Amino acid sequence: MQSKKQAPVKYYVGIDVGSASVRAALVDEFGTVVAHADQPIQIWEPQPDHYEQSSADIWAACCSVTKNLQELCWEKAGYFFDLPDFLSWKATGVTARSLCTVVCKWTYASDGGWDDSFWKMIGLEDLVKDKYEKIGNHVLSPGEPVGKGLTPEAAKDLGLPEGIAVAASLIDAHAGGLGVIGADVKGHNLPCENQPITSRVAMICGTSSCHMGVSETPIFVPGVWGPYFSAMVPGLWLNEGGQSATGKLIDHVVRGHVAFPELQSKAAASARSIYTYLNSHLDLIKKSLPVGFLTVDLHVWPDFHGNRSPLTDLTLKGMVVGLTLSRGLDELALIYLATIQAIALGTRHILETMQAAGHHINTLFLCGGLSKNPLFVQMHADITGKPVVLSKEVESVLVGAAILGACASGDFASIQEAMEKMGKIGRVVQPNHEHKRFYDKKYEVFLKLVEHQREYRAIMNSS
């Protein structure tokens, strides 16, 4: 039986302004005072038996006591962890951090460690004390064993043997990349065969999408995170592109459409998922056309939640051009298709930016929930012009995590060896090159959409 996830405890600040002082307390939702602080306030006596206080002084004391309370809580913190490192600590009792988390999510440099000047500049110089003990002064490469493995307490909680190896972890998307990007491709007639792993990009696509590319030397790509050394594959530099809320966007567009109840009813009646039903409905309405060509007059810019890569502009909004007054299932299927195409066009935008900066990419490796949708996969192949490799195991994040454990156990000499043996290819989807001209034009419109959005903003912001 799965245990119920425990909700985080909520805290509240209570402030009391008395005659001689201001007091503040941090109180949890159960009424327990966790921390408290006080600050005197001034009292003036202009003449005997006459007393005055300053409202400005009282407000300043309120501010001061609240800050003091925060400092008290800050000082009580023993360690600050990113989630993967917290889990490793709970399992082993060792405070070592993963190079992946401190490089990709913090400011650690694989060749130089922490930078004292940064923490001093932002007012957190106390973290420098004790050689960065609170945020990590023992950093391990992903897949290295942490401490002596599971502690007796953790082993009991997990139902596993005490001392079993625990690996330095990866962030979830990076684990997905590890689980798919190094698979043996011999015999699949792929352009990346007999090529270095740097010719591949792993795309982890679920609620959001991440695009993981590696290189032998550092490549700085505008609007793409990195390069990070050894953050995913040891010895290689990682660049990470991304699209925010891709899976969420598809759900938003489909479920928000007026015809969604009809779709839901028909999908249930045919014992199919709503997306399987939509894909089959597109096949019905396409007639003699390729499915993708149905959106010749319908175009979407997919940044309903801002753009992460390669434009790094959180103020961008979604756009739809080509709507009509029609409200039926056909129109829902078309906007669904146009949204998937827009996400694939966004991937093409990221890949072209990476290639312009120096990456040489010829094959995509997809995993995650959206890779289960054949329309999503085919559109990515057709629009990028690159073959798409699907992992035999859809749960490549879990395979990647298991690869780390396999290395920590000593069963493999390297991450690369484990990736090649444990990463399995399930299916290859080739692009239809006869459709290239159509998608080149779609891409031209795609780039025009964001250009026009920025023009509209400039007009509205002008004096």
Secondary structure as a PSIPRED ss2 file (coil, helix, strand):
# PSIPRED VFORMAT (PSIPRED V4.0)

   1 M C   1.000  0.000  0.000
   2 Q C   1.000  0.000  0.000
   3 S C   1.000  0.000  0.000
   4 K C   1.000  0.000  0.000
   5 K C   1.000  0.000  0.000
   6 Q C   1.000  0.000  0.000
   7 A C   1.000  0.000  0.000
   8 P C   1.000  0.000  0.000
   9 V C   1.000  0.000  0.000
  10 K C   1.000  0.000  0.000
  11 Y E   0.000  0.000  1.000
  12 Y E   0.000  0.000  1.000
  13 V E   0.000  0.000  1.000
  14 G E   0.000  0.000  1.000
  15 I E   0.000  0.000  1.000
  16 D E   0.000  0.000  1.000
  17 V E   0.000  0.000  1.000
  18 G C   1.000  0.000  0.000
  19 S C   1.000  0.000  0.000
  20 A C   1.000  0.000  0.000
  21 S E   0.000  0.000  1.000
  22 V E   0.000  0.000  1.000
  23 R E   0.000  0.000  1.000
  24 A E   0.000  0.000  1.000
  25 A E   0.000  0.000  1.000
  26 L E   0.000  0.000  1.000
  27 V E   0.000  0.000  1.000
  28 D E   0.000  0.000  1.000
  29 E C   1.000  0.000  0.000
  30 F C   1.000  0.000  0.000
  31 G C   1.000  0.000  0.000
  32 T C   1.000  0.000  0.000
  33 V E   0.000  0.000  1.000
  34 V E   0.000  0.000  1.000
  35 A E   0.000  0.000  1.000
  36 H E   0.000  0.000  1.000
  37 A E   0.000  0.000  1.000
  38 D E   0.000  0.000  1.000
  39 Q E   0.000  0.000  1.000
  40 P E   0.000  0.000  1.000
  41 I C   1.000  0.000  0.000
  42 Q C   1.000  0.000  0.000
  43 I C   1.000  0.000  0.000
  44 W E   0.000  0.000  1.000
  45 E E   0.000  0.000  1.000
  46 P E   0.000  0.000  1.000
  47 Q E   0.000  0.000  1.000
  48 P C   1.000  0.000  0.000
  49 D C   1.000  0.000  0.000
  50 H E   0.000  0.000  1.000
  51 Y E   0.000  0.000  1.000
  52 E E   0.000  0.000  1.000
  53 Q C   1.000  0.000  0.000
  54 S C   1.000  0.000  0.000
  55 S H   0.000  1.000  0.000
  56 A H   0.000  1.000  0.000
  57 D H   0.000  1.000  0.000
  58 I H   0.000  1.000  0.000
  59 W H   0.000  1.000  0.000
  60 A H   0.000  1.000  0.000
  61 A H   0.000  1.000  0.000
  62 C H   0.000  1.000  0.000
  63 C H   0.000  1.000  0.000
  64 S H   0.000  1.000  0.000
  65 V H   0.000  1.000  0.000
  66 T H   0.000  1.000  0.000
  67 K H   0.000  1.000  0.000
  68 N H   0.000  1.000  0.000
  69 L H   0.000  1.000  0.000
  70 Q H   0.000  1.000  0.000
  71 E H   0.000  1.000  0.000
  72 L H   0.000  1.000  0.000
  73 C H   0.000  1.000  0.000
  74 W H   0.000  1.000  0.000
  75 E H   0.000  1.000  0.000
  76 K H   0.000  1.000  0.000
  77 A C   1.000  0.000  0.000
  78 G C   1.000  0.000  0.000
  79 Y C   1.000  0.000  0.000
  80 F C   1.000  0.000  0.000
  81 F C   1.000  0.000  0.000
  82 D C   1.000  0.000  0.000
  83 L H   0.000  1.000  0.000
  84 P H   0.000  1.000  0.000
  85 D H   0.000  1.000  0.000
  86 F H   0.000  1.000  0.000
  87 L H   0.000  1.000  0.000
  88 S H   0.000  1.000  0.000
  89 W H   0.000  1.000  0.000
  90 K H   0.000  1.000  0.000
  91 A H   0.000  1.000  0.000
  92 T H   0.000  1.000  0.000
  93 G C   1.000  0.000  0.000
  94 V C   1.000  0.000  0.000
  95 T C   1.000  0.000  0.000
  96 A C   1.000  0.000  0.000
  97 R E   0.000  0.000  1.000
  98 S E   0.000  0.000  1.000
  99 L H   0.000  1.000  0.000
 100 C H   0.000  1.000  0.000
 101 T H   0.000  1.000  0.000
 102 V H   0.000  1.000  0.000
 103 V H   0.000  1.000  0.000
 104 C H   0.000  1.000  0.000
 105 K C   1.000  0.000  0.000
 106 W C   1.000  0.000  0.000
 107 T C   1.000  0.000  0.000
 108 Y C   1.000  0.000  0.000
 109 A E   0.000  0.000  1.000
 110 S C   1.000  0.000  0.000
 111 D C   1.000  0.000  0.000
 112 G C   1.000  0.000  0.000
 113 G E   0.000  0.000  1.000
 114 W C   1.000  0.000  0.000
 115 D C   1.000  0.000  0.000
 116 D H   0.000  1.000  0.000
 117 S H   0.000  1.000  0.000
 118 F H   0.000  1.000  0.000
 119 W H   0.000  1.000  0.000
 120 K H   0.000  1.000  0.000
 121 M H   0.000  1.000  0.000
 122 I C   1.000  0.000  0.000
 123 G C   1.000  0.000  0.000
 124 L C   1.000  0.000  0.000
 125 E H   0.000  1.000  0.000
 126 D H   0.000  1.000  0.000
 127 L H   0.000  1.000  0.000
 128 V H   0.000  1.000  0.000
 129 K H   0.000  1.000  0.000
 130 D H   0.000  1.000  0.000
 131 K H   0.000  1.000  0.000
 132 Y H   0.000  1.000  0.000
 133 E C   1.000  0.000  0.000
 134 K C   1.000  0.000  0.000
 135 I C   1.000  0.000  0.000
 136 G C   1.000  0.000  0.000
 137 N C   1.000  0.000  0.000
 138 H C   1.000  0.000  0.000
 139 V E   0.000  0.000  1.000
 140 L E   0.000  0.000  1.000
 141 S C   1.000  0.000  0.000
 142 P C   1.000  0.000  0.000
 143 G C   1.000  0.000  0.000
 144 E C   1.000  0.000  0.000
 145 P E   0.000  0.000  1.000
 146 V C   1.000  0.000  0.000
 147 G C   1.000  0.000  0.000
 148 K C   1.000  0.000  0.000
 149 G C   1.000  0.000  0.000
 150 L C   1.000  0.000  0.000
 151 T C   1.000  0.000  0.000
 152 P H   0.000  1.000  0.000
 153 E H   0.000  1.000  0.000
 154 A H   0.000  1.000  0.000
 155 A H   0.000  1.000  0.000
 156 K H   0.000  1.000  0.000
 157 D H   0.000  1.000  0.000
 158 L H   0.000  1.000  0.000
 159 G C   1.000  0.000  0.000
 160 L C   1.000  0.000  0.000
 161 P C   1.000  0.000  0.000
 162 E C   1.000  0.000  0.000
 163 G C   1.000  0.000  0.000
 164 I C   1.000  0.000  0.000
 165 A C   1.000  0.000  0.000
 166 V C   1.000  0.000  0.000
 167 A E   0.000  0.000  1.000
 168 A C   1.000  0.000  0.000
 169 S C   1.000  0.000  0.000
 170 L C   1.000  0.000  0.000
 171 I C   1.000  0.000  0.000
 172 D H   0.000  1.000  0.000
 173 A H   0.000  1.000  0.000
 174 H H   0.000  1.000  0.000
 175 A H   0.000  1.000  0.000
 176 G H   0.000  1.000  0.000
 177 G H   0.000  1.000  0.000
 178 L H   0.000  1.000  0.000
 179 G H   0.000  1.000  0.000
 180 V H   0.000  1.000  0.000
 181 I H   0.000  1.000  0.000
 182 G C   1.000  0.000  0.000
 183 A C   1.000  0.000  0.000
 184 D C   1.000  0.000  0.000
 185 V C   1.000  0.000  0.000
 186 K C   1.000  0.000  0.000
 187 G C   1.000  0.000  0.000
 188 H C   1.000  0.000  0.000
 189 N C   1.000  0.000  0.000
 190 L C   1.000  0.000  0.000
 191 P C   1.000  0.000  0.000
 192 C C   1.000  0.000  0.000
 193 E C   1.000  0.000  0.000
 194 N C   1.000  0.000  0.000
 195 Q C   1.000  0.000  0.000
 196 P C   1.000  0.000  0.000
 197 I H   0.000  1.000  0.000
 198 T H   0.000  1.000  0.000
 199 S H   0.000  1.000  0.000
 200 R E   0.000  0.000  1.000
 201 V E   0.000  0.000  1.000
 202 A E   0.000  0.000  1.000
 203 M E   0.000  0.000  1.000
 204 I E   0.000  0.000  1.000
 205 C E   0.000  0.000  1.000
 206 G C   1.000  0.000  0.000
 207 T C   1.000  0.000  0.000
 208 S C   1.000  0.000  0.000
 209 S E   0.000  0.000  1.000
 210 C E   0.000  0.000  1.000
 211 H E   0.000  0.000  1.000
 212 M E   0.000  0.000  1.000
 213 G E   0.000  0.000  1.000
 214 V E   0.000  0.000  1.000
 215 S E   0.000  0.000  1.000
 216 E C   1.000  0.000  0.000
 217 T C   1.000  0.000  0.000
 218 P C   1.000  0.000  0.000
 219 I C   1.000  0.000  0.000
 220 F C   1.000  0.000  0.000
 221 V C   1.000  0.000  0.000
 222 P C   1.000  0.000  0.000
 223 G C   1.000  0.000  0.000
 224 V C   1.000  0.000  0.000
 225 W E   0.000  0.000  1.000
 226 G E   0.000  0.000  1.000
 227 P E   0.000  0.000  1.000
 228 Y E   0.000  0.000  1.000
 229 F E   0.000  0.000  1.000
 230 S C   1.000  0.000  0.000
 231 A C   1.000  0.000  0.000
 232 M C   1.000  0.000  0.000
 233 V C   1.000  0.000  0.000
 234 P C   1.000  0.000  0.000
 235 G C   1.000  0.000  0.000
 236 L C   1.000  0.000  0.000
 237 W E   0.000  0.000  1.000
 238 L E   0.000  0.000  1.000
 239 N E   0.000  0.000  1.000
 240 E E   0.000  0.000  1.000
 241 G E   0.000  0.000  1.000
 242 G E   0.000  0.000  1.000
 243 Q E   0.000  0.000  1.000
 244 S C   1.000  0.000  0.000
 245 A C   1.000  0.000  0.000
 246 T H   0.000  1.000  0.000
 247 G H   0.000  1.000  0.000
 248 K H   0.000  1.000  0.000
 249 L H   0.000  1.000  0.000
 250 I H   0.000  1.000  0.000
 251 D H   0.000  1.000  0.000
 252 H H   0.000  1.000  0.000
 253 V H   0.000  1.000  0.000
 254 V H   0.000  1.000  0.000
 255 R H   0.000  1.000  0.000
 256 G C   1.000  0.000  0.000
 257 H C   1.000  0.000  0.000
 258 V C   1.000  0.000  0.000
 259 A C   1.000  0.000  0.000
 260 F H   0.000  1.000  0.000
 261 P H   0.000  1.000  0.000
 262 E H   0.000  1.000  0.000
 263 L H   0.000  1.000  0.000
 264 Q H   0.000  1.000  0.000
 265 S H   0.000  1.000  0.000
 266 K H   0.000  1.000  0.000
 267 A H   0.000  1.000  0.000
 268 A H   0.000  1.000  0.000
 269 A H   0.000  1.000  0.000
 270 S C   1.000  0.000  0.000
 271 A C   1.000  0.000  0.000
 272 R C   1.000  0.000  0.000
 273 S C   1.000  0.000  0.000
 274 I H   0.000  1.000  0.000
 275 Y H   0.000  1.000  0.000
 276 T H   0.000  1.000  0.000
 277 Y H   0.000  1.000  0.000
 278 L H   0.000  1.000  0.000
 279 N H   0.000  1.000  0.000
 280 S H   0.000  1.000  0.000
 281 H H   0.000  1.000  0.000
 282 L H   0.000  1.000  0.000
 283 D H   0.000  1.000  0.000
 284 L H   0.000  1.000  0.000
 285 I H   0.000  1.000  0.000
 286 K C   1.000  0.000  0.000
 287 K C   1.000  0.000  0.000
 288 S C   1.000  0.000  0.000
 289 L C   1.000  0.000  0.000
 290 P C   1.000  0.000  0.000
 291 V H   0.000  1.000  0.000
 292 G H   0.000  1.000  0.000
 293 F H   0.000  1.000  0.000
 294 L H   0.000  1.000  0.000
 295 T H   0.000  1.000  0.000
 296 V C   1.000  0.000  0.000
 297 D C   1.000  0.000  0.000
 298 L C   1.000  0.000  0.000
 299 H E   0.000  0.000  1.000
 300 V E   0.000  0.000  1.000
 301 W E   0.000  0.000  1.000
 302 P C   1.000  0.000  0.000
 303 D C   1.000  0.000  0.000
 304 F C   1.000  0.000  0.000
 305 H C   1.000  0.000  0.000
 306 G C   1.000  0.000  0.000
 307 N E   0.000  0.000  1.000
 308 R C   1.000  0.000  0.000
 309 S C   1.000  0.000  0.000
 310 P C   1.000  0.000  0.000
 311 L C   1.000  0.000  0.000
 312 T C   1.000  0.000  0.000
 313 D E   0.000  0.000  1.000
 314 L C   1.000  0.000  0.000
 315 T C   1.000  0.000  0.000
 316 L C   1.000  0.000  0.000
 317 K C   1.000  0.000  0.000
 318 G C   1.000  0.000  0.000
 319 M E   0.000  0.000  1.000
 320 V E   0.000  0.000  1.000
 321 V E   0.000  0.000  1.000
 322 G C   1.000  0.000  0.000
 323 L C   1.000  0.000  0.000
 324 T C   1.000  0.000  0.000
 325 L C   1.000  0.000  0.000
 326 S C   1.000  0.000  0.000
 327 R C   1.000  0.000  0.000
 328 G C   1.000  0.000  0.000
 329 L H   0.000  1.000  0.000
 330 D H   0.000  1.000  0.000
 331 E H   0.000  1.000  0.000
 332 L H   0.000  1.000  0.000
 333 A H   0.000  1.000  0.000
 334 L H   0.000  1.000  0.000
 335 I H   0.000  1.000  0.000
 336 Y H   0.000  1.000  0.000
 337 L H   0.000  1.000  0.000
 338 A H   0.000  1.000  0.000
 339 T H   0.000  1.000  0.000
 340 I H   0.000  1.000  0.000
 341 Q H   0.000  1.000  0.000
 342 A H   0.000  1.000  0.000
 343 I H   0.000  1.000  0.000
 344 A H   0.000  1.000  0.000
 345 L H   0.000  1.000  0.000
 346 G H   0.000  1.000  0.000
 347 T H   0.000  1.000  0.000
 348 R H   0.000  1.000  0.000
 349 H H   0.000  1.000  0.000
 350 I H   0.000  1.000  0.000
 351 L H   0.000  1.000  0.000
 352 E H   0.000  1.000  0.000
 353 T H   0.000  1.000  0.000
 354 M H   0.000  1.000  0.000
 355 Q H   0.000  1.000  0.000
 356 A H   0.000  1.000  0.000
 357 A H   0.000  1.000  0.000
 358 G C   1.000  0.000  0.000
 359 H C   1.000  0.000  0.000
 360 H C   1.000  0.000  0.000
 361 I C   1.000  0.000  0.000
 362 N C   1.000  0.000  0.000
 363 T E   0.000  0.000  1.000
 364 L E   0.000  0.000  1.000
 365 F E   0.000  0.000  1.000
 366 L E   0.000  0.000  1.000
 367 C E   0.000  0.000  1.000
 368 G C   1.000  0.000  0.000
 369 G H   0.000  1.000  0.000
 370 L H   0.000  1.000  0.000
 371 S H   0.000  1.000  0.000
 372 K H   0.000  1.000  0.000
 373 N C   1.000  0.000  0.000
 374 P H   0.000  1.000  0.000
 375 L H   0.000  1.000  0.000
 376 F H   0.000  1.000  0.000
 377 V H   0.000  1.000  0.000
 378 Q H   0.000  1.000  0.000
 379 M H   0.000  1.000  0.000
 380 H H   0.000  1.000  0.000
 381 A H   0.000  1.000  0.000
 382 D H   0.000  1.000  0.000
 383 I H   0.000  1.000  0.000
 384 T H   0.000  1.000  0.000
 385 G C   1.000  0.000  0.000
 386 K C   1.000  0.000  0.000
 387 P C   1.000  0.000  0.000
 388 V E   0.000  0.000  1.000
 389 V E   0.000  0.000  1.000
 390 L E   0.000  0.000  1.000
 391 S E   0.000  0.000  1.000
 392 K C   1.000  0.000  0.000
 393 E C   1.000  0.000  0.000
 394 V C   1.000  0.000  0.000
 395 E C   1.000  0.000  0.000
 396 S H   0.000  1.000  0.000
 397 V H   0.000  1.000  0.000
 398 L H   0.000  1.000  0.000
 399 V H   0.000  1.000  0.000
 400 G H   0.000  1.000  0.000
 401 A H   0.000  1.000  0.000
 402 A H   0.000  1.000  0.000
 403 I H   0.000  1.000  0.000
 404 L H   0.000  1.000  0.000
 405 G H   0.000  1.000  0.000
 406 A H   0.000  1.000  0.000
 407 C H   0.000  1.000  0.000
 408 A H   0.000  1.000  0.000
 409 S C   1.000  0.000  0.000
 410 G C   1.000  0.000  0.000
 411 D C   1.000  0.000  0.000
 412 F C   1.000  0.000  0.000
 413 A C   1.000  0.000  0.000
 414 S C   1.000  0.000  0.000
 415 I H   0.000  1.000  0.000
 416 Q H   0.000  1.000  0.000
 417 E H   0.000  1.000  0.000
 418 A H   0.000  1.000  0.000
 419 M H   0.000  1.000  0.000
 420 E H   0.000  1.000  0.000
 421 K H   0.000  1.000  0.000
 422 M H   0.000  1.000  0.000
 423 G C   1.000  0.000  0.000
 424 K C   1.000  0.000  0.000
 425 I E   0.000  0.000  1.000
 426 G E   0.000  0.000  1.000
 427 R E   0.000  0.000  1.000
 428 V E   0.000  0.000  1.000
 429 V E   0.000  0.000  1.000
 430 Q C   1.000  0.000  0.000
 431 P C   1.000  0.000  0.000
 432 N C   1.000  0.000  0.000
 433 H H   0.000  1.000  0.000
 434 E H   0.000  1.000  0.000
 435 H H   0.000  1.000  0.000
 436 K H   0.000  1.000  0.000
 437 R H   0.000  1.000  0.000
 438 F H   0.000  1.000  0.000
 439 Y H   0.000  1.000  0.000
 440 D H   0.000  1.000  0.000
 441 K H   0.000  1.000  0.000
 442 K H   0.000  1.000  0.000
 443 Y H   0.000  1.000  0.000
 444 E H   0.000  1.000  0.000
 445 V H   0.000  1.000  0.000
 446 F H   0.000  1.000  0.000
 447 L H   0.000  1.000  0.000
 448 K H   0.000  1.000  0.000
 449 L H   0.000  1.000  0.000
 450 V H   0.000  1.000  0.000
 451 E H   0.000  1.000  0.000
 452 H H   0.000  1.000  0.000
 453 Q H   0.000  1.000  0.000
 454 R H   0.000  1.000  0.000
 455 E H   0.000  1.000  0.000
 456 Y H   0.000  1.000  0.000
 457 R H   0.000  1.000  0.000
 458 A H   0.000  1.000  0.000
 459 I H   0.000  1.000  0.000
 460 M H   0.000  1.000  0.000
 461 N H   0.000  1.000  0.000
 462 S C   1.000  0.000  0.000
 463 S C   1.000  0.000  0.000
